[in-house]
Each structure stands twice: as structure tokens, then as C-alpha cells.
């Protein structure tokens, strides 16, 4: 039907043909459309007055019309009949039942509120339902909307409006609570991020301090080793230049200087190698101390004080910021182990020296020096520079104490002679009486 309607449509007005007329070029148009085109053509034409020119809108060919105009053109009778039949067939028809072919829907089912046919009422699914005429049902229900509107009282309207306002207020209250909670959540996690960032910064600062301590320990040694390397390279270069010397006198002088420098370089002691150990290590410390940290105790979360020592205790340090001891070196640990024994030994030596000096001042002094020499030999036999330095200090202290004891011994000897003289004089006085 759509293609047929397109064929029955005028190409000028795009409507169905109305009194179609055929031009000499065999193209068909509406009579009114051709009259409009002819009027426009005659206004701008210099054609012969006895003939009326018109240009076909379809093929653009110019044709001449008789003086009577469009009325002289033949009418397309067949096309007119087709258009009229098409218009009759296109008029809306009464709806027919989909279940019963060609049965008109001429009854209104009140129960199902739809149009039905006679077969639907007698043998179909609407059998026994109350029916009515569509127009009668329409007239009967026409005042129903007004009656329903009357039932909508002002009180109901006010209740609905009041309920709407209450719901809006409740929604606004809940939105305000959610905004407040959102702010508190943001603030809470921002504070957590600040605490974590501060703890991280403190740990990094501790690592930086440990790195500075490592640099202070190793940089002078590395610098000294580099100086020795440069010195040896200079000696190698100097030896090569001495070998190339041809003058005997200059050669001997350079050899003498070269020998002195080589011997001095050989006698130069190499710096002692240091094997530092950093404790506690970050991975082990965090795994041991931080899993038990809760959000409430995050401020008190431990951050270690790193230690760089040549001999570590083997454990993981647990110092916190408030309870952190100063770094303890291996020398201090060794001295703390030796200090009670050294104190007891020194006290015993002092008592022995005092007893010897009281009995024999000269022999006691010699005994003190012999003991000091024995202590010196013992210190020499011990291995390790740390123990040697400790015993050197003890030897110096004992030497000073020995000198003091020797002075005390001489004073005690004089005091003994005086006491003997006084006792002898007292004895003579008592016997003379």
C-alpha cells in the first residue's frame, strides 16, 4: 500500500492526485498544481501571446498550452478512478474480532472492559459476562470522573501535603547525618594517614642517622685506603723513573730516597677492617612489633633506635621512643664483663701490697713491682686490642698505686723506727725506777 500511495502522489504537491491532467510530454500532475506553474511562467515569459508556455516539473521540457490553459489538457481518467478507489479502501473500517474472523466488535463486556463480538459472548471466553452497548456504557460512566473528583476532599490534600513535607524533612535530616559521617570518616582517615606518615618519617630519620654513623665509621678508613693506594701507585711510578735514570750519581741518590719511601710505606700499618652490623633490621622488627599495633595505640607504635656495632647481641632490639637506651659498643660490653673481676683483683693486690710493706717495706715494694710486671705480661698475652687497652689502663693505675704504696712504705718505716725508739726509751725509764 505504501508503494501504491507513492505512485498515486503528485510530484509537485506530494498529495494524492486531484483532477489529474496529462501534459504533452505524458507526465501527469494535479490541475491546481499546473495552474500555479502556468501563472508563474506567464509572469516571466516573453512567449507568443497566443500560446502559453509551461515547463514540465519532471522532465524540464517546455511545452505550449492552448489559450484556454490547463482546461484544454486531457484528464487522466484511469488514474482518477484508481485514486478514488484507493481513498475508499483506505477509510477506517469497524474493528473485527481477532479470534473470530470478520466478526464485528459490536458489544462491550462490562466485566473485562473490552469490545467483543457475538461469538465471543455465546461460545467464546466471554460467555455469561454482562454486556452493554459501548455508547450506553460511555453515557453511563460519563459523570463518574466528576463524582470521583468530589471525593477528593481538602483534608486529604492537606494530609498528603503534610506527609510530603515530613518526608522531605526526614530526607534532609538523613542527608545531613550522612554528610557529617562522611566528614568524620575523612577526618579519621586523614589523622591515620598523618600518624602513619609521621611514623614513617621517624623511621626514615632513624635510618638516615644510622647511615650517617656508617659514613662516619667507614669514610675515614676508605679515605686512608685510597691514600695508601695513591702512595703505592706513586712509588711504582717513581721506581720506573729510577730504573730509567742513566746518571750513576743521580741514580744512587734516587735509589736512596726510593728505599726510604718504600720502607716507610711498608712500615705504615693498614687500617683495621670494621664489620659493622645494623640492628634491628626493618623487616624483622616490623613483623615482630607492628602486627600487634591497633588503631587506638598507633601513636604509641614503636620506632626503633638503630645501632651500628661490630658485634651484635643476636636479638632484635625493642627500644621505643620513650625507652631507648644509648648505643652500647662492644668495648663497653667487654669492660662491663671485666669490671667486677678487675675490681676484686685490684683490691686483693692492694691488701697484699699493704701487708708486704708492713712486714718489709723494701721487699713489699719489690713484690709490688714484680706483680705489676706479671700483670703486664698477662695483658700482653691476652688477645684483642680492646682487652690490651683495658689492661694498659689497669697497669697505669697499678703503677701509680705502686709508687704511692712505696711512698707510704718509706713513711711507715720511719714511723716504725720512731715507735721502736719511743718504746725503748719508755722501757729504760721504767727499769731505772
GUPA-708870 format. One record per residue (C-alpha): residue number from 1; residue in one letter; x, y, z. Coordinates in pm, 1 decimal, m for minus. Layout:
N
 num residuo        u        v        w
 NUM       A        X        Y        Z
...
END
This chain:
433
 num residuo        u        v        w
   1       X      0.0      0.0      0.0
   2       X    283.0    239.9     67.6
   3       X    434.6    190.8   m278.7
   4       X     89.2    233.1   m437.2
   5       X     32.5    555.9   m246.8
   6       X    370.1    682.3   m368.8
   7       X    268.6    614.2   m728.9
   8       X    m58.9    797.0   m674.7
   9       X    111.3   1106.0   m534.4
  10       X    170.8   1426.1   m731.5
  11       X    538.9   1520.5   m752.1
  12       X    454.9   1891.0   m706.3
  13       X    223.9   1899.4   m404.1
  14       X    313.2   1549.7   m267.8
  15       X    m55.0   1467.9   m219.8
  16       X   m287.6   1225.0   m391.4
  17       X   m374.6   1336.2   m741.0
  18       X   m667.5   1578.8   m755.9
  19       X   m820.5   1605.7  m1105.4
  20       X   m504.3   1475.5  m1274.3
  21       X   m414.8   1627.2  m1614.9
  22       X   m165.6   1493.4  m1870.0
  23       X     94.3   1721.9  m2032.4
  24       X    206.4   1673.1  m2393.6
  25       X    520.6   1508.7  m2252.9
  26       X    292.4   1236.1  m2097.4
  27       X    359.7   1335.6  m1734.0
  28       X     60.6   1378.3  m1504.8
  29       X      5.4   1647.0  m1239.5
  30       X   m280.5   1794.7  m1043.7
  31       X   m483.2   2057.5  m1222.8
  32       X   m430.7   2314.0   m946.3
  33       X    m54.7   2249.4   m947.8
  34       X    m37.6   2308.3  m1324.5
  35       X   m237.9   2630.2  m1294.1
  36       X      7.4   2765.5  m1035.3
  37       X    305.1   2672.7  m1256.9
  38       X    137.9   2835.5  m1560.4
  39       X     79.1   3157.2  m1370.2
  40       X    441.7   3180.7  m1267.8
  41       X    558.5   3105.5  m1624.8
  42       X    341.3   3374.1  m1785.8
  43       X    467.0   3640.6  m1546.8
  44       X    828.2   3594.2  m1660.5
  45       X    771.1   3482.3  m2020.8
  46       X    827.6   3663.6  m2348.5
  47       X    647.4   3387.0  m2538.8
  48       X    394.9   3439.2  m2815.9
  49       X     68.7   3567.5  m2664.0
  50       X   m140.3   3308.1  m2847.9
  51       X     43.8   3012.9  m2693.1
  52       X    106.5   2959.6  m2316.9
  53       X    443.1   2802.8  m2233.4
  54       X    492.5   2574.4  m1929.8
  55       X    795.7   2373.6  m1818.7
  56       X    729.7   2018.5  m1705.9
  57       X    840.9   1980.5  m1339.6
  58       X    950.2   1625.8  m1407.2
  59       X   1143.2   1626.6  m1738.9
  60       X   1206.3   2004.8  m1758.7
  61       X   1083.6   2023.0  m2119.2
  62       X    892.6   2334.4  m2227.0
  63       X    553.9   2264.8  m2376.2
  64       X    291.7   2500.7  m2520.0
  65       X    m64.0   2510.1  m2398.5
  66       X   m368.8   2641.9  m2588.1
  67       X   m501.8   2984.1  m2491.8
  68       X   m765.3   2819.5  m2274.2
  69       X   m481.4   2698.2  m2046.2
  70       X   m489.6   2390.2  m1824.0
  71       X   m858.5   2323.2  m1900.8
  72       X   m755.2   2224.0  m2251.8
  73       X   m529.8   1942.2  m2122.5
  74       X   m679.2   1593.6  m2123.5
  75       X   m780.7   1441.9  m1791.4
  76       X   m623.0   1113.8  m1676.6
  77       X   m948.5    928.9  m1615.2
  78       X   m790.7    595.9  m1524.4
  79       X   m562.2    749.4  m1269.2
  80       X   m853.8    944.5  m1118.8
  81       X  m1054.1    622.8  m1078.9
  82       X   m761.0    447.8   m912.5
  83       X   m716.5    735.1   m669.4
  84       X  m1085.4    735.4   m576.9
  85       X  m1083.1    359.6   m518.8
  86       X   m769.7    387.3   m310.9
  87       X   m931.1    657.5    m97.9
  88       X  m1239.3    441.4    m41.0
  89       X  m1031.5    140.6     58.1
  90       X   m820.6    349.9    290.5
  91       X  m1113.5    469.4    501.5
  92       X  m1117.1    319.0    856.7
  93       X  m1344.2     20.5    897.6
  94       X  m1515.1   m113.7   1204.0
  95       X  m1276.1   m333.8   1403.8
  96       X  m1321.2   m706.6   1367.4
  97       X  m1264.9   m981.5   1623.8
  98       X   m918.0  m1136.0   1621.0
  99       X  m1044.6  m1474.0   1739.4
 100       X  m1345.5  m1494.6   1507.2
 101       X  m1266.4  m1382.2   1155.3
 102       X  m1475.9  m1096.6   1010.5
 103       X  m1697.4  m1076.7   1318.5
 104       X  m1753.6   m710.6   1415.7
 105       X  m1680.1   m596.6   1769.3
 106       X  m2021.1   m451.0   1844.3
 107       X  m2066.9   m530.9   2216.2
 108       X  m1892.7   m405.3   2529.6
 109       X  m1802.8   m659.5   2801.5
 110       X  m1850.9   m484.0   3136.6
 111       X  m1651.1   m742.8   3330.0
 112       X  m1342.1   m740.5   3106.4
 113       X  m1390.0   m380.1   2986.0
 114       X  m1333.1   m454.8   2616.6
 115       X  m1520.1   m488.4   2288.3
 116       X  m1634.0   m836.9   2189.3
 117       X  m1826.9   m998.5   1908.8
 118       X  m2139.7  m1213.3   1923.4
 119       X  m1944.3  m1539.4   1905.2
 120       X  m1723.8  m1431.8   2199.2
 121       X  m2042.4  m1384.9   2406.1
 122       X  m2212.7  m1709.6   2305.3
 123       X  m1932.8  m1964.2   2261.0
 124       X  m1613.1  m1772.0   2343.4
 125       X  m1428.5  m1685.8   2661.4
 126       X  m1674.6  m1405.9   2745.3
 127       X  m1966.9  m1645.0   2774.0
 128       X  m2203.6  m1537.5   3054.6
 129       X  m2037.1  m1198.4   3111.4
 130       X  m2254.1   m890.8   3149.0
 131       X  m2256.6   m681.2   2833.2
 132       X  m2376.6   m341.0   2725.4
 133       X  m2371.7   m113.1   2428.3
 134       X  m2047.7     85.7   2400.2
 135       X  m2224.6    416.3   2364.1
 136       X  m2460.1    340.3   2654.2
 137       X  m2166.3    244.3   2873.8
 138       X  m1996.4    565.9   2775.1
 139       X  m2302.7    773.7   2867.0
 140       X  m2342.9    590.9   3195.5
 141       X  m1978.2    639.3   3303.6
 142       X  m1953.1    996.7   3178.8
 143       X  m2030.3   1161.6   3517.9
 144       X  m1803.4    921.3   3708.6
 145       X  m1486.5   1139.9   3691.2
 146       X  m1673.2   1436.4   3843.3
 147       X  m1801.6   1218.7   4127.1
 148       X  m1451.6   1085.0   4193.6
 149       X  m1307.4   1435.6   4196.8
 150       X  m1567.5   1535.7   4451.8
 151       X  m1449.0   1261.0   4681.3
 152       X  m1101.6   1419.7   4690.6
 153       X  m1155.0   1644.1   4991.9
 154       X   m935.1   1926.2   5113.7
 155       X   m844.6   1726.1   5424.6
 156       X   m694.3   1450.3   5216.8
 157       X   m495.9   1705.0   5019.9
 158       X   m360.8   1866.9   5336.1
 159       X   m266.0   1525.0   5475.4
 160       X    m81.0   1436.5   5158.8
 161       X    100.0   1770.0   5156.6
 162       X    190.7   1737.8   5524.8
 163       X    321.0   1387.4   5469.2
 164       X    525.8   1509.5   5174.4
 165       X    682.0   1784.0   5387.3
 166       X    762.7   1535.3   5662.8
 167       X    929.8   1303.1   5417.6
 168       X   1132.9   1590.1   5273.4
 169       X   1244.2   1693.6   5623.8
 170       X   1339.7   1337.0   5714.7
 171       X   1532.8   1303.1   5393.4
 172       X   1715.8   1631.3   5462.5
 173       X   1796.0   1515.2   5818.4
 174       X   1935.8   1184.7   5694.5
 175       X   2137.2   1364.9   5427.6
 176       X   2283.8   1594.8   5695.6
 177       X   2377.9   1294.4   5911.4
 178       X   2542.5   1126.3   5616.3
 179       X   2737.0   1442.9   5532.8
 180       X   2854.2   1464.7   5893.8
 181       X   2956.0   1097.5   5891.3
 182       X   3138.8   1149.9   5564.8
 183       X   3333.3   1439.2   5716.6
 184       X   3417.0   1234.8   6026.2
 185       X   3532.8    942.1   5814.1
 186       X   3754.1   1169.8   5606.7
 187       X   3894.5   1335.1   5917.8
 188       X   3955.7    998.5   6087.0
 189       X   4146.3    852.7   5796.7
 190       X   4335.1   1176.9   5740.5
 191       X   4453.9   1159.8   6102.3
 192       X   4555.1    796.5   6049.5
 193       X   4747.5    895.0   5739.8
 194       X   4920.2   1174.0   5932.8
 195       X   5021.0    936.1   6214.2
 196       X   5145.9    677.5   5967.0
 197       X   5334.3    942.1   5772.7
 198       X   5491.7   1068.5   6097.0
 199       X   5592.9    716.2   6199.8
 200       X   5734.1    655.7   5856.0
 201       X   5930.8    981.4   5872.5
 202       X   6067.3    890.5   6215.7
 203       X   6178.1    550.4   6092.8
 204       X   6341.5    706.5   5785.5
 205       X   6517.4    961.3   6007.6
 206       X   6648.4    675.4   6222.4
 207       X   6776.6    506.9   5908.3
 208       X   6937.2    834.2   5799.5
 209       X   7111.4    864.4   6136.2
 210       X   7237.1    507.6   6103.0
 211       X   7358.9    586.4   5751.3
 212       X   7541.9    892.1   5886.9
 213       X   7703.2    676.9   6156.8
 214       X   7810.7    424.1   5894.0
 215       X   7955.3    705.2   5684.5
 216       X   8144.4    845.5   5984.4
 217       X   8285.0    498.9   6055.2
 218       X   8384.8    392.7   5706.3
 219       X   8462.2    716.8   5521.7
 220       X   8791.6    792.0   5707.2
 221       X   8904.9    431.9   5656.4
 222       X   8812.7    438.9   5287.9
 223       X   8990.7    772.4   5251.9
 224       X   9300.7    631.9   5422.0
 225       X   9299.0    323.7   5198.8
 226       X   9269.8    543.5   4891.5
 227       X   9567.0    746.9   5014.1
 228       X   9768.9    424.8   5054.0
 229       X   9667.4    318.4   4703.4
 230       X   9778.0    651.9   4564.6
 231       X  10101.4    630.5   4759.1
 232       X  10173.8    284.2   4621.9
 233       X  10097.1    397.5   4267.1
 234       X  10333.3    692.6   4317.3
 235       X  10603.3    453.0   4440.6
 236       X  10556.1    228.7   4137.7
 237       X  10582.5    528.8   3908.9
 238       X  10887.8    652.7   4099.9
 239       X  11050.4    307.9   4074.9
 240       X  11001.3    308.0   3699.3
 241       X  11158.6    651.7   3669.9
 242       X  11454.0    543.3   3887.6
 243       X  11517.6    241.9   3662.8
 244       X  11534.5    468.0   3361.0
 245       X  11793.5    700.9   3522.1
 246       X  12132.1    686.4   3342.0
 247       X  12344.2    909.3   3565.2
 248       X  12510.1    699.2   3838.8
 249       X  12515.0    976.2   4099.8
 250       X  12157.0   1077.0   4041.6
 251       X  12057.1    709.9   4028.8
 252       X  12214.4    634.8   4366.4
 253       X  12050.3    938.6   4523.0
 254       X  11710.2    846.6   4383.2
 255       X  11751.3    485.4   4490.6
 256       X  11828.5    601.0   4843.8
 257       X  11516.0    818.6   4852.0
 258       X  11310.0    545.2   4691.9
 259       X  11428.6    293.3   4950.9
 260       X  11333.8    525.3   5237.1
 261       X  10987.8    582.1   5099.8
 262       X  10930.3    211.0   5032.5
 263       X  11041.3    113.4   5383.1
 264       X  10827.2    385.8   5533.0
 265       X  10530.1    269.0   5324.2
 266       X  10585.4    m92.8   5428.3
 267       X  10605.7      5.4   5796.0
 268       X  10283.1    202.4   5769.9
 269       X  10011.6     m5.2   5938.5
 270       X   9697.5    m76.2   5745.4
 271       X   9372.8     49.0   5899.8
 272       X   9179.6   m216.9   6083.5
 273       X   8880.7   m355.2   5896.8
 274       X   8547.3   m295.6   6065.1
 275       X   8248.1   m520.7   6014.9
 276       X   7951.4   m313.6   6124.3
 277       X   7610.6   m467.0   6173.8
 278       X   7290.0   m264.0   6170.9
 279       X   7028.4   m380.2   6418.3
 280       X   6736.1   m419.5   6430.1
 281       X   6659.3   m497.0   6067.9
 282       X   6342.9   m330.2   5939.7
 283       X   6160.1   m637.3   5806.1
 284       X   6207.6   m844.6   6121.7
 285       X   6134.2   m551.1   6351.8
 286       X   5813.0   m454.8   6175.6
 287       X   5698.1   m816.9   6156.1
 288       X   5762.2   m866.8   6527.8
 289       X   5632.8   m539.5   6673.7
 290       X   5376.8   m388.9   6432.5
 291       X   5119.9   m670.8   6382.7
 292       X   5000.2   m618.2   6741.5
 293       X   4956.1   m242.4   6689.2
 294       X   4591.4   m133.7   6694.0
 295       X   4441.8    187.0   6565.9
 296       X   4399.5    321.5   6919.0
 297       X   4766.0    250.8   7000.7
 298       X   4903.2    378.2   6671.9
 299       X   5050.1    686.4   6840.2
 300       X   5250.0    457.8   7071.9
 301       X   5366.6    230.6   6790.2
 302       X   5738.3    152.9   6839.0
 303       X   6005.7    307.7   6622.3
 304       X   6348.9    157.8   6690.0
 305       X   6675.1    331.5   6760.6
 306       X   6909.9    173.1   6512.7
 307       X   7252.2     55.0   6632.2
 308       X   7566.3     11.8   6428.8
 309       X   7805.2   m213.7   6616.5
 310       X   8089.8   m453.6   6539.6
 311       X   7935.4   m734.6   6747.2
 312       X   7559.6   m768.0   6777.9
 313       X   7371.9   m949.9   7054.1
 314       X   7176.8  m1158.3   6801.0
 315       X   6835.7  m1031.4   6909.6
 316       X   6603.3   m776.1   6768.3
 317       X   6602.4   m451.3   6957.0
 318       X   6272.1   m334.7   7100.3
 319       X   6359.9     15.9   7205.9
 320       X   6083.7    269.4   7170.7
 321       X   6099.1    644.2   7158.6
 322       X   6046.6    686.0   7532.8
 323       X   6252.9    383.0   7647.7
 324       X   6553.7    386.5   7417.1
 325       X   6898.5    324.5   7562.8
 326       X   7207.0    485.5   7409.5
 327       X   7410.5    270.0   7169.0
 328       X   7629.7     20.6   7352.9
 329       X   7952.7    m71.1   7182.4
 330       X   8138.1   m399.4   7211.6
 331       X   8416.3   m235.1   7409.4
 332       X   8175.4   m117.6   7676.5
 333       X   8020.1   m465.9   7694.7
 334       X   8364.8   m622.9   7737.3
 335       X   8460.5   m368.6   8005.5
 336       X   8135.2   m433.5   8194.3
 337       X   8217.9   m804.2   8192.5
 338       X   8570.7   m747.7   8316.4
 339       X   8496.7   m470.2   8565.4
 340       X   8384.8   m688.4   8866.4
 341       X   8681.1   m926.5   8827.3
 342       X   8924.5   m638.1   8787.6
 343       X   8788.8   m465.8   9098.4
 344       X   8826.0   m779.9   9309.2
 345       X   9176.7   m847.6   9174.5
 346       X   9284.0   m488.4   9235.6
 347       X   9152.0   m496.3   9593.1
 348       X   9335.6   m820.6   9659.0
 349       X   9657.2   m674.6   9520.4
 350       X   9627.1   m366.8   9739.8
 351       X   9576.0   m575.7  10051.7
 352       X   9871.8   m796.2   9958.5
 353       X  10094.6   m493.8   9897.6
 354       X   9995.5   m330.9  10229.0
 355       X  10070.1   m649.0  10420.3
 356       X  10405.8   m688.4  10249.7
 357       X  10501.7   m327.0  10312.2
 358       X  10409.9   m353.1  10678.4
 359       X  10624.0   m658.7  10721.2
 360       X  10907.2   m548.4  10492.8
 361       X  10895.2   m213.3  10315.6
 362       X  11174.3   m286.2  10073.5
 363       X  11056.8   m635.5   9993.3
 364       X  10697.1   m517.4   9960.5
 365       X  10794.3   m258.8   9704.0
 366       X  10985.4   m515.7   9503.8
 367       X  10689.9   m750.7   9535.8
 368       X  10461.6   m477.3   9402.1
 369       X  10682.2   m419.6   9101.3
 370       X  10700.7   m791.8   9034.7
 371       X  10323.1   m813.6   9049.0
 372       X  10297.3   m521.9   8809.8
 373       X  10533.6   m692.5   8569.7
 374       X  10326.6  m1009.7   8593.3
 375       X  10015.1   m810.6   8518.9
 376       X  10186.4   m654.1   8221.1
 377       X  10286.3   m998.1   8091.4
 378       X   9928.9  m1115.5   8139.9
 379       X   9799.6   m816.0   7948.0
 380       X  10046.6   m886.3   7666.6
 381       X   9930.5  m1248.7   7647.8
 382       X   9562.9  m1153.9   7610.8
 383       X   9439.4  m1122.0   7251.9
 384       X   9248.4   m830.0   7114.5
 385       X   9316.2   m460.5   7110.3
 386       X   9022.9   m394.2   7343.7
 387       X   9149.5   m611.2   7627.9
 388       X   9502.1   m473.2   7578.0
 389       X   9376.4   m116.4   7613.7
 390       X   9182.4   m212.0   7926.9
 391       X   9482.2   m378.0   8084.8
 392       X   9708.6    m88.8   7983.8
 393       X   9479.9    137.5   8178.3
 394       X   9489.6   m100.4   8474.1
 395       X   9868.7   m121.2   8453.1
 396       X   9898.1    256.4   8460.5
 397       X   9667.4    272.2   8757.9
 398       X   9859.4     m3.3   8937.9
 399       X  10191.4    169.5   8862.8
 400       X  10059.0    487.4   9017.8
 401       X   9930.6    292.0   9314.5
 402       X  10269.4    114.8   9346.2
 403       X  10451.9    445.3   9362.0
 404       X  10208.1    568.4   9622.8
 405       X  10249.0    245.2   9821.3
 406       X  10628.5    284.2   9803.0
 407       X  10599.4    632.0   9949.0
 408       X  10368.7    502.2  10214.4
 409       X  10616.9    222.9  10288.8
 410       X  10900.5    465.4  10349.0
 411       X  10679.7    673.2  10574.3
 412       X  10571.6    359.7  10760.9
 413       X  10938.2    257.5  10802.0
 414       X  11023.7    592.8  10958.5
 415       X  10716.0    568.6  11177.5
 416       X  10820.0    220.4  11286.0
 417       X  11170.9    336.4  11384.3
 418       X  11024.2    618.7  11588.2
 419       X  10782.2    385.9  11759.7
 420       X  11068.5    147.6  11845.5
 421       X  11276.9    431.3  11984.9
 422       X  10986.5    555.4  12196.3
 423       X  10920.0    208.4  12327.4
 424       X  11292.4    158.7  12411.9
 425       X  11304.4    490.3  12592.0
 426       X  10992.2    406.3  12787.1
 427       X  11136.7     68.3  12878.5
 428       X  11462.5    223.7  13004.3
 429       X  11272.4    477.5  13213.6
 430       X  11061.5    209.4  13371.3
 431       X  11365.5    m11.2  13452.7
 432       X  11566.0    279.9  13606.0
 433       X  11289.2    346.0  13851.8
END
